[in-house]
Every structure is written in C-alpha cells, then in structure tokens.
Amino acid sequence: MKIFSTNSYLKLSIIIVLVFVPTLAYAEDDDNRGFSTAATLGWLAIGCGIAANLSLVIFKMIKKMPVMRLVGGSTTSQSLTSMYQPVLNFHIMLNAVGFFAGISHGFMLMRGLDYISLSLAIVMTVSMISGIILKFTSGKNLKFFSRLVHGQAVLAALLVTLVVLHVITRWHHGIIMNFI
C-alpha cells in the first residue's frame, strides 16, 4: 500500500518551500529594524495576489471568447477546459502564499495598525476562508454560499481598493516619518 504518491511528495515539498518564504524575505533584510523584511513580505503578498487573480480572470475571459470557439472548433474549448484545474491550483497556491505573507507583514507591523490595514486583513481573511470552503467542502448549501461570497465582484473591488489605499497611506507615512 502506497501512503505517499509522487503527487503527494510534490505537494508536500511545495508546502515546505512556502513555509520558508518569510525566512527568505528576512535574509534580504539590510536594515536591522525589521522594516525592510515587513515591506518585502507586503510586496510579496501584493505580487502573489496580482499574479494569482489575473491568471484566473484572464483564463476565464479567454475561455468565454466566442472567437476561440469559432476559429479552433470544439477541440480548443476542450483543451481549455482541461487546463482549468491547473490554473485553479495555481490561483489557490499563489493566493495562499500571498495571504500568509500579508498576514506575516501585518503581524510584523502591528504597532502601525490603522483602519485601512485592519479592513484589508478582514477582507483577505473572508476571501481566503470562503475560497477554502469552496475548494474543500462537499455540502451543496455551504458550497453555494461560499461561491456567492468568494465570487463577489464587490469583494474583489474592495480588496483591490484597500490594497491601493494601504500602499498609498503607508508610503506617505514613510515619507513623513523620514522628515521627522
């Protein structure tokens, strides 16, 4: 009986590597105060979120394009359908890395907590929990509710707005603190 398959070893190694992401960010720290580490984790979270979500959105847009179906016939839409699961797994993996990097970023800068940062952490957590429920639950009603929450355009727009506001306010705060 095989306990771990090759696929399990791959997943386990990816998880182990992802655990060391904050350590790698800390290794690049030129500043002993920790601000550089926190900033690196924050930018890592933003970059992962952009890559994860844009890849899924662009894939869904291409999949819905009628030109692709007309030009390539049914084989193109079937090949795109088979690619959905790897794109979804990429979306899940990068968002998980971004979430944990963002939460680590927040814990490192807890003293500078403001309403925008707290709201951002709440929206990220709601989005992450609804995504986890959507991926791993089998209950029809819970899956339906999770799909409603996770797929809300308002939630995505709120998340993007809060990230932009967080970067702008922290950037201005950093400039002001350098002059004081």
PASEBA-1860 file (N, C-alpha, C; in nm, 3 decimals):
! residues 180
1> MKIFSTNS> 0.084/-0.118/0.000/0.000/0.000/0.000/0.089/0.125/0.000 ~ 0.062/0.213/-0.093/0.139/0.337/-0.103/0.072/0.444/-0.019 ~ 0.147/0.498/0.074/0.092/0.607/0.156/0.109/0.739/0.084 ~ 0.226/0.763/0.031/0.253/0.887/-0.042/0.277/0.856/-0.188 ~ 0.203/0.921/-0.273/0.228/0.908/-0.416/0.326/1.017/-0.458 ~ 0.367/1.013/-0.584/0.457/1.116/-0.636/0.393/1.253/-0.626 ~ 0.262/1.259/-0.652/0.188/1.384/-0.642/0.189/1.437/-0.498 ~ 0.178/1.347/-0.401/0.181/1.388/-0.260/0.317/1.445/-0.222
9> YLKLSIII> 0.425/1.383/-0.272/0.558/1.435/-0.244/0.576/1.575/-0.302 ~ 0.521/1.598/-0.421/0.530/1.730/-0.484/0.455/1.833/-0.400 ~ 0.335/1.799/-0.357/0.257/1.892/-0.275/0.326/1.919/-0.142 ~ 0.380/1.815/-0.080/0.448/1.831/0.048/0.572/1.918/0.032 ~ 0.649/1.899/-0.076/0.768/1.983/-0.096/0.731/2.127/-0.124 ~ 0.621/2.151/-0.196/0.577/2.289/-0.220/0.538/2.355/-0.089 ~ 0.467/2.284/-0.004/0.427/2.339/0.126/0.550/2.371/0.211 ~ 0.648/2.283/0.212/0.770/2.307/0.290/0.844/2.429/0.238
17> VLVFVPTL> 0.852/2.443/0.106/0.919/2.560/0.047/0.843/2.688/0.084 ~ 0.710/2.682/0.083/0.631/2.800/0.114/0.645/2.844/0.260 ~ 0.676/2.749/0.347/0.698/2.783/0.487/0.821/2.872/0.501 ~ 0.919/2.855/0.412/1.043/2.930/0.421/1.039/3.065/0.351 ~ 0.925/3.104/0.294/0.914/3.234/0.226/0.945/3.349/0.322 ~ 0.886/3.353/0.444/0.924/3.463/0.535/1.072/3.461/0.572 ~ 1.131/3.343/0.582/1.274/3.334/0.613/1.357/3.393/0.501 ~ 1.320/3.365/0.378/1.393/3.421/0.264/1.380/3.572/0.260
25> AYAEDDDN> 1.262/3.622/0.293/1.243/3.767/0.296/1.329/3.829/0.406 ~ 1.340/3.761/0.519/1.422/3.811/0.629/1.569/3.810/0.592 ~ 1.611/3.714/0.510/1.752/3.704/0.471/1.794/3.822/0.387 ~ 1.700/3.888/0.319/1.733/4.003/0.236/1.732/4.134/0.315 ~ 1.713/4.126/0.444/1.699/4.244/0.527/1.831/4.316/0.545 ~ 1.838/4.438/0.491/1.958/4.520/0.509/1.948/4.607/0.634 ~ 1.829/4.621/0.683/1.801/4.711/0.794/1.770/4.627/0.918 ~ 1.835/4.655/1.027/1.815/4.576/1.148/1.684/4.606/1.219
33> RGFSTAAT> 1.612/4.710/1.178/1.487/4.746/1.246/1.372/4.657/1.201 ~ 1.382/4.582/1.094/1.277/4.492/1.050/1.181/4.552/0.950 ~ 1.195/4.680/0.919/1.102/4.744/0.826/1.118/4.687/0.685 ~ 1.240/4.655/0.647/1.265/4.603/0.513/1.203/4.464/0.497 ~ 1.211/4.382/0.600/1.151/4.249/0.597/1.001/4.259/0.581 ~ 0.940/4.344/0.658/0.794/4.360/0.652/0.752/4.414/0.516 ~ 0.828/4.509/0.464/0.796/4.564/0.332/0.810/4.458/0.223 ~ 0.914/4.375/0.233/0.933/4.268/0.137/0.816/4.171/0.140
41> LGWLAIGC> 0.771/4.135/0.258/0.655/4.046/0.270/0.529/4.111/0.215 ~ 0.514/4.241/0.238/0.397/4.312/0.184/0.396/4.312/0.033 ~ 0.511/4.342/-0.027/0.518/4.342/-0.174/0.504/4.201/-0.229 ~ 0.554/4.102/-0.156/0.537/3.963/-0.197/0.388/3.927/-0.199 ~ 0.316/3.971/-0.096/0.171/3.945/-0.089/0.098/4.010/-0.206 ~ 0.133/4.134/-0.236/0.068/4.205/-0.346/0.100/4.137/-0.480 ~ 0.225/4.102/-0.501/0.264/4.038/-0.626/0.197/3.902/-0.645 ~ 0.192/3.823/-0.539/0.126/3.692/-0.548/-0.023/3.709/-0.577
49> GIAANLSL> -0.085/3.805/-0.510/-0.228/3.828/-0.532/-0.259/3.871/-0.674 ~ -0.177/3.960/-0.728/-0.198/4.006/-0.865/-0.180/3.890/-0.963 ~ -0.071/3.814/-0.948/-0.044/3.703/-1.041/-0.152/3.596/-1.031 ~ -0.193/3.562/-0.910/-0.292/3.456/-0.889/-0.427/3.493/-0.947 ~ -0.471/3.614/-0.921/-0.605/3.653/-0.962/-0.612/3.690/-1.109 ~ -0.511/3.758/-1.160/-0.512/3.791/-1.302/-0.503/3.667/-1.390 ~ -0.425/3.568/-1.347/-0.416/3.446/-1.428/-0.551/3.377/-1.439 ~ -0.626/3.371/-1.330/-0.758/3.307/-1.333/-0.859/3.390/-1.412
57> VIFKMIKK> -0.857/3.520/-1.393/-0.951/3.607/-1.465/-0.924/3.604/-1.615 ~ -0.797/3.612/-1.654/-0.762/3.610/-1.796/-0.799/3.474/-1.857 ~ -0.775/3.366/-1.784/-0.811/3.234/-1.834/-0.962/3.225/-1.856 ~ -1.040/3.273/-1.761/-1.186/3.268/-1.776/-1.233/3.356/-1.890 ~ -1.170/3.470/-1.911/-1.208/3.556/-2.024/-1.177/3.489/-2.157 ~ -1.061/3.427/-2.168/-1.023/3.359/-2.292/-1.116/3.240/-2.317 ~ -1.152/3.171/-2.211/-1.239/3.055/-2.224/-1.378/3.095/-2.275 ~ -1.424/3.214/-2.240/-1.557/3.259/-2.279/-1.560/3.327/-2.415
65> MPVMRLVG> -1.444/3.352/-2.474/-1.441/3.423/-2.602/-1.500/3.336/-2.713 ~ -1.602/3.386/-2.782/-1.661/3.307/-2.889/-1.569/3.291/-3.010 ~ -1.474/3.382/-3.028/-1.381/3.373/-3.140/-1.298/3.246/-3.128 ~ -1.256/3.213/-3.007/-1.177/3.092/-2.986/-1.257/2.969/-3.027 ~ -1.384/2.967/-2.998/-1.466/2.852/-3.033/-1.490/2.845/-3.182 ~ -1.504/2.961/-3.247/-1.528/2.962/-3.392/-1.403/2.923/-3.470 ~ -1.289/2.977/-3.429/-1.165/2.952/-3.503/-1.112/2.812/-3.476 ~ -1.106/2.775/-3.349/-1.044/2.647/-3.315/-1.140/2.531/-3.312
73> GSTTSQSL> -1.268/2.557/-3.315/-1.365/2.450/-3.307/-1.381/2.400/-3.165 ~ -1.436/2.284/-3.149/-1.463/2.231/-3.015/-1.336/2.181/-2.947 ~ -1.232/2.149/-3.023/-1.109/2.099/-2.961/-1.041/2.206/-2.878 ~ -1.051/2.333/-2.921/-0.989/2.441/-2.844/-1.059/2.457/-2.711 ~ -1.191/2.456/-2.710/-1.263/2.472/-2.584/-1.241/2.352/-2.493 ~ -1.226/2.231/-2.551/-1.199/2.114/-2.468/-1.059/2.120/-2.409 ~ -0.962/2.169/-2.486/-0.826/2.178/-2.432/-0.818/2.285/-2.324 ~ -0.896/2.392/-2.339/-0.900/2.494/-2.235/-0.969/2.442/-2.110
81> TSMYQPVL> -1.070/2.359/-2.127/-1.140/2.301/-2.013/-1.046/2.212/-1.932 ~ -0.961/2.137/-1.999/-0.867/2.050/-1.927/-0.759/2.132/-1.855 ~ -0.737/2.255/-1.897/-0.637/2.340/-1.832/-0.693/2.415/-1.712 ~ -0.824/2.409/-1.689/-0.885/2.486/-1.581/-0.831/2.444/-1.444 ~ -0.821/2.314/-1.420/-0.777/2.267/-1.288/-0.634/2.311/-1.255 ~ -0.537/2.302/-1.348/-0.403/2.354/-1.315/-0.402/2.506/-1.290 ~ -0.482/2.581/-1.366/-0.490/2.726/-1.345/-0.552/2.755/-1.209 ~ -0.655/2.679/-1.174/-0.719/2.696/-1.043/-0.623/2.661/-0.930
89> NFHIMLNA> -0.546/2.554/-0.946/-0.447/2.517/-0.843/-0.339/2.624/-0.830 ~ -0.296/2.683/-0.941/-0.201/2.794/-0.939/-0.260/2.912/-0.864 ~ -0.387/2.942/-0.890/-0.459/3.050/-0.822/-0.462/3.026/-0.670 ~ -0.495/2.905/-0.632/-0.504/2.870/-0.490/-0.368/2.878/-0.423 ~ -0.267/2.822/-0.487/-0.133/2.820/-0.427/-0.077/2.961/-0.409 ~ -0.084/3.043/-0.514/-0.029/3.178/-0.504/-0.108/3.264/-0.406 ~ -0.239/3.249/-0.403/-0.316/3.326/-0.307/-0.286/3.283/-0.163 ~ -0.260/3.154/-0.142/-0.222/3.109/-0.008/-0.087/3.170/0.034
97> VGFFAGIS> 0.009/3.170/-0.058/0.139/3.232/-0.029/0.119/3.381/-0.001 ~ 0.042/3.448/-0.085/0.017/3.590/-0.066/-0.055/3.620/0.065 ~ -0.151/3.537/0.100/-0.224/3.557/0.225/-0.131/3.545/0.345 ~ -0.051/3.438/0.350/0.038/3.420/0.465/0.150/3.523/0.468 ~ 0.196/3.567/0.353/0.295/3.675/0.350/0.232/3.805/0.398 ~ 0.107/3.831/0.357/0.037/3.952/0.401/0.008/3.952/0.550 ~ -0.033/3.838/0.602/-0.060/3.828/0.747/0.070/3.843/0.825 ~ 0.179/3.781/0.776/0.310/3.798/0.843/0.351/3.944/0.840
105> HGFMLMRG> 0.329/4.010/0.726/0.358/4.153/0.711/0.280/4.233/0.817 ~ 0.154/4.199/0.833/0.071/4.269/0.930/0.116/4.248/1.073 ~ 0.152/4.124/1.107/0.198/4.096/1.242/0.329/4.169/1.273 ~ 0.415/4.181/1.173/0.543/4.250/1.194/0.524/4.399/1.217 ~ 0.418/4.455/1.161/0.393/4.600/1.172/0.268/4.629/1.254 ~ 0.242/4.547/1.353/0.120/4.559/1.433/0.109/4.696/1.502 ~ 0.221/4.757/1.535/0.217/4.887/1.603/0.158/4.996/1.515 ~ 0.168/4.982/1.384/0.116/5.084/1.293/-0.022/5.050/1.239
113> LDYISLSL> -0.098/4.969/1.313/-0.230/4.926/1.267/-0.325/5.044/1.256 ~ -0.390/5.055/1.141/-0.491/5.158/1.120/-0.617/5.091/1.065 ~ -0.719/5.170/1.039/-0.847/5.114/0.994/-0.835/5.049/0.856 ~ -0.756/5.106/0.769/-0.741/5.050/0.635/-0.671/4.914/0.643 ~ -0.566/4.904/0.721/-0.492/4.779/0.735/-0.578/4.671/0.799 ~ -0.653/4.707/0.902/-0.741/4.611/0.967/-0.851/4.565/0.872 ~ -0.909/4.657/0.797/-1.011/4.621/0.699/-0.954/4.530/0.592 ~ -0.833/4.557/0.548/-0.766/4.474/0.449/-0.745/4.332/0.503
121> AIVMTVSM> -0.702/4.321/0.626/-0.682/4.189/0.686/-0.814/4.112/0.697 ~ -0.920/4.180/0.730/-1.052/4.116/0.741/-1.100/4.069/0.605 ~ -1.091/4.154/0.504/-1.136/4.117/0.370/-1.051/4.002/0.315 ~ -0.920/4.006/0.336/-0.833/3.897/0.292/-0.872/3.766/0.360 ~ -0.901/3.772/0.489/-0.937/3.652/0.564/-1.071/3.596/0.518 ~ -1.170/3.683/0.497/-1.300/3.637/0.448/-1.286/3.572/0.311 ~ -1.208/3.634/0.224/-1.187/3.579/0.091/-1.115/3.445/0.098 ~ -1.015/3.435/0.183/-0.939/3.311/0.196/-1.026/3.199/0.255
129> ISGIILKF> -1.103/3.229/0.358/-1.189/3.128/0.420/-1.296/3.081/0.323 ~ -1.356/3.175/0.250/-1.459/3.134/0.154/-1.398/3.051/0.041 ~ -1.275/3.081/0.001/-1.207/3.001/-0.101/-1.174/2.862/-0.051 ~ -1.131/2.851/0.075/-1.101/2.720/0.133/-1.228/2.636/0.143 ~ -1.336/2.698/0.188/-1.464/2.626/0.197/-1.509/2.584/0.058 ~ -1.494/2.671/-0.038/-1.535/2.640/-0.175/-1.454/2.522/-0.232 ~ -1.328/2.516/-0.199/-1.241/2.409/-0.253/-1.263/2.276/-0.181 ~ -1.278/2.278/-0.050/-1.271/2.154/0.025/-1.403/2.103/0.081
137> TSGKNLKF> -1.511/2.176/0.068/-1.637/2.127/0.123/-1.716/2.053/0.015 ~ -1.803/1.965/0.060/-1.886/1.892/-0.036/-2.034/1.922/-0.015 ~ -2.068/1.993/0.091/-2.207/2.027/0.117/-2.261/2.125/0.013 ~ -2.376/2.094/-0.042/-2.431/2.174/-0.152/-2.462/2.317/-0.108 ~ -2.527/2.334/0.007/-2.565/2.468/0.054/-2.443/2.551/0.094 ~ -2.350/2.488/0.162/-2.229/2.558/0.205/-2.145/2.598/0.084 ~ -2.136/2.510/-0.015/-2.062/2.539/-0.137/-2.128/2.655/-0.213 ~ -2.261/2.656/-0.218/-2.335/2.763/-0.285/-2.310/2.897/-0.216
145> FSRLVHGQ> -2.318/2.898/-0.082/-2.293/3.022/-0.006/-2.150/3.069/-0.025 ~ -2.057/2.976/-0.021/-1.917/3.012/-0.037/-1.890/3.068/-0.177 ~ -1.953/3.009/-0.278/-1.937/3.059/-0.415/-1.992/3.201/-0.426 ~ -2.104/3.227/-0.358/-2.161/3.362/-0.359/-2.066/3.463/-0.295 ~ -2.008/3.426/-0.182/-1.918/3.518/-0.111/-1.787/3.534/-0.188 ~ -1.727/3.424/-0.228/-1.594/3.429/-0.290/-1.596/3.492/-0.429 ~ -1.707/3.478/-0.499/-1.714/3.530/-0.635/-1.770/3.670/-0.647 ~ -1.789/3.739/-0.537/-1.846/3.873/-0.541/-1.747/3.972/-0.602
153> AVLAALLV> -1.793/4.042/-0.703/-1.710/4.145/-0.765/-1.687/4.259/-0.667 ~ -1.784/4.284/-0.580/-1.771/4.390/-0.480/-1.658/4.356/-0.382 ~ -1.649/4.229/-0.343/-1.542/4.187/-0.252/-1.405/4.203/-0.319 ~ -1.395/4.166/-0.446/-1.269/4.182/-0.519/-1.233/4.329/-0.534 ~ -1.333/4.412/-0.568/-1.307/4.556/-0.583/-1.268/4.617/-0.448 ~ -1.331/4.572/-0.341/-1.297/4.622/-0.208/-1.154/4.582/-0.171 ~ -1.117/4.461/-0.204/-0.982/4.414/-0.175/-0.877/4.496/-0.250 ~ -0.900/4.519/-0.378/-0.807/4.598/-0.458/-0.799/4.741/-0.405
161> TLVVLHVI> -0.914/4.800/-0.374/-0.917/4.936/-0.321/-0.842/4.946/-0.189 ~ -0.862/4.849/-0.101/-0.794/4.853/0.028/-0.643/4.834/0.013 ~ -0.601/4.750/-0.080/-0.456/4.732/-0.103/-0.396/4.863/-0.153 ~ -0.462/4.927/-0.249/-0.412/5.055/-0.303/-0.407/5.160/-0.193 ~ -0.514/5.171/-0.115/-0.517/5.269/-0.005/-0.409/5.239/0.099 ~ -0.389/5.111/0.128/-0.286/5.072/0.225/-0.147/5.114/0.176 ~ -0.118/5.087/0.050/0.014/5.123/-0.005/0.031/5.275/-0.005 ~ -0.072/5.347/-0.047/-0.063/5.494/-0.052/-0.044/5.553/0.086
169> TRWHHGII> -0.124/5.509/0.183/-0.113/5.566/0.318/0.018/5.529/0.384 ~ 0.065/5.406/0.365/0.192/5.365/0.426/0.309/5.437/0.358 ~ 0.299/5.459/0.227/0.405/5.528/0.155/0.415/5.672/0.202 ~ 0.302/5.741/0.216/0.304/5.878/0.266/0.349/5.883/0.411 ~ 0.310/5.785/0.489/0.353/5.779/0.629/0.504/5.762/0.637 ~ 0.561/5.677/0.548/0.706/5.658/0.546/0.782/5.783/0.508 ~ 0.729/5.859/0.412/0.793/5.984/0.371/0.789/6.084/0.484 ~ 0.674/6.094/0.551/0.660/6.188/0.662/0.753/6.149/0.777
177> MNFI> 0.763/6.019/0.808/0.848/5.974/0.917/0.996/5.998/0.887 ~ 1.034/5.996/0.759/1.175/6.024/0.724/1.212/6.170/0.747 ~ 1.114/6.261/0.739/1.142/6.402/0.760/1.141/6.440/0.907 ~ 1.081/6.356/0.991/1.071/6.391/1.133/1.197/6.353/1.207
END
